[in-house]
Structure formats: C-alpha cells, structure tokens
Amino acid sequence: MNTRILMVAVSLLMIATLTVAQEMTKDEWQQEVNRYTQLRNDMQSKVQQMTNDVNGLQAQSAKLDGDITTCLDELYAMVGSDAQKAAAYRAEIEAAEAKADELLRLSDTELAGRGSEVADLATKLQDLRKDKLSLIPEFSTRLDALDQKVASLQKAVTTEKFYTVGRWSQTGDCLWNISKKKDIYNNAHQWPKIWVGNRSMIPNADIIHPGQKLKIPAAGALTSDEKAAARRYYQRKAGGAQ
C-alpha cells in the first residue's frame, strides 16, 4: 500500500512536469523524467528496507514472546504449578483486590457493619499465601500490597469509636438522636446498641448526662441481647412487666 502511494506521488510530480514541458527542450524534459524516475526508485528502495525492518522486528517480538512463555513455564514448574493454575491463581488475587478496594471505599460507619467481610478477606489472603505460586515475584508483589489494604481495613474495623454527650439544649442528645447521626449509625433504631454497650454508665436508657463518653459498638443487626433490652424498655414504657 505504501508503494502505491509513493508511485502515485511520483506520477503526480511527473504530470506536473509535463504541464510545463512545452517550455523545456527535449533534453531538459528527458532529464526531468530521469530525475523523477530515480526519485521513485529511491523511494521504493526505502519502502522495501522499512518493510524488511518491520518484518525483522515482528520476528524478534514473536521470539521474545516465546522466550517469555518458556521462562514462565519453567518458573511455574519450579513451584510445582503450570500456566493454567497460575491464571486461576491470578484471578483469585484479582477478586481479592477488587473486594479490598470495594471495602476501602466505604465510610467508617459503613465499614463497621461489615467486619465479617474483612475477616473473610484476611482468611482468603492467608490461603493465597499458602500456595507456592505466592513465591513468584508477580504474585508476591501483589499480595504484599493486598496485605497493606487488609491491615488498614482490620484497623478501621477494630478501632473503638466513642461519642461524648452534649447538652440537650445545644445538641438534643439522647440515645435515639445519637444513633441516627450520620457518623454514628445513620439509623435511630440502632440506639439499643449504645445502651447495651454502656449499661454500666446508663442504667436508664432515657437518662444520659453531658460529658459522658459513650462507646459506640460496631454497626449491624441488633444482637439478641440488644433486642431483649429494647423489648424490656418498651414494655416498661407501656407500663408492662420489667
């Protein structure tokens, strides 16, 4: 295709020369024709050389690809594996990385309720480490990075959270209102968690005092103890059995 373009270009130049041929002598015209013919031949030679160079580079690339595949096969064999198992292992790492990135995008409040997922991810990482493929640089580097992500998630999940009660006139703080704060649970119905988590400080769920530093348990579904405490509270409020 490149040769055709060059031929067309030379032909156009020759046509342009012919338009002024009437102003040339026969010898001058022949010299111009010879010059453009040589130009065409030179261009064809360069195109051919470039084509040869490209073909040579493609051959080298194919050889390098083959050499890389051979090296990888030998590397996998050293740890008792093969390319197919390595591909499956790579997919497992990618899935774990995607899960870690998903959890890292969550707020602390959202993450607090997904501690089991963080624990599962940590277990998955341990399992990945047990495979001898983890010794291969490609995988060990990615697992090291995943280690850091999991450690960060575990720290966020296990870090205790506290809330200091403010004055009612200024903050309207009560267990219900504290629970529905966006940076606490963003759900008022989670208030029994705060009560059960601080029963030694809050005998009566209706009475909290400014300055009290309340521990905020991890978000999530109410436990059986928290449901029972809420049930007793509502029964008492309704005048039923305590």
Rosetta blueprint (number, residue, H / E / L):
1 M L
2 N H
3 T H
4 R H
5 I H
6 L H
7 M H
8 V H
9 A H
10 V H
11 S H
12 L H
13 L H
14 M H
15 I H
16 A H
17 T H
18 L H
19 T H
20 V L
21 A H
22 Q H
23 E H
24 M L
25 T L
26 K H
27 D H
28 E H
29 W H
30 Q H
31 Q H
32 E H
33 V H
34 N H
35 R H
36 Y H
37 T H
38 Q H
39 L H
40 R H
41 N H
42 D H
43 M H
44 Q H
45 S H
46 K H
47 V H
48 Q H
49 Q H
50 M H
51 T H
52 N H
53 D H
54 V H
55 N H
56 G H
57 L H
58 Q H
59 A H
60 Q H
61 S H
62 A H
63 K H
64 L H
65 D H
66 G H
67 D H
68 I H
69 T H
70 T H
71 C H
72 L H
73 D H
74 E H
75 L H
76 Y H
77 A H
78 M H
79 V L
80 G L
81 S L
82 D L
83 A H
84 Q H
85 K H
86 A H
87 A H
88 A H
89 Y H
90 R H
91 A H
92 E H
93 I H
94 E H
95 A H
96 A H
97 E H
98 A H
99 K H
100 A H
101 D H
102 E H
103 L H
104 L H
105 R L
106 L L
107 S L
108 D H
109 T H
110 E H
111 L H
112 A H
113 G L
114 R L
115 G H
116 S H
117 E H
118 V H
119 A H
120 D H
121 L H
122 A H
123 T H
124 K H
125 L H
126 Q H
127 D H
128 L H
129 R H
130 K H
131 D L
132 K H
133 L H
134 S H
135 L H
136 I L
137 P H
138 E H
139 F H
140 S H
141 T H
142 R H
143 L H
144 D H
145 A H
146 L H
147 D H
148 Q H
149 K H
150 V H
151 A H
152 S H
153 L H
154 Q H
155 K H
156 A H
157 V H
158 T H
159 T L
160 E L
161 K E
162 F E
163 Y E
164 T E
165 V L
166 G L
167 R L
168 W H
169 S H
170 Q H
171 T H
172 G L
173 D L
174 C L
175 L H
176 W H
177 N H
178 I H
179 S H
180 K L
181 K L
182 K L
183 D L
184 I L
185 Y L
186 N L
187 N L
188 A H
189 H H
190 Q H
191 W H
192 P H
193 K H
194 I H
195 W H
196 V H
197 G H
198 N L
199 R L
200 S L
201 M L
202 I L
203 P L
204 N L
205 A L
206 D L
207 I L
208 I L
209 H L
210 P L
211 G L
212 Q L
213 K E
214 L E
215 K E
216 I E
217 P L
218 A L
219 A L
220 G L
221 A L
222 L L
223 T L
224 S H
225 D H
226 E H
227 K H
228 A H
229 A H
230 A H
231 R H
232 R H
233 Y H
234 Y H
235 Q H
236 R H
237 K H
238 A L
239 G L
240 G L
241 A L
242 Q L
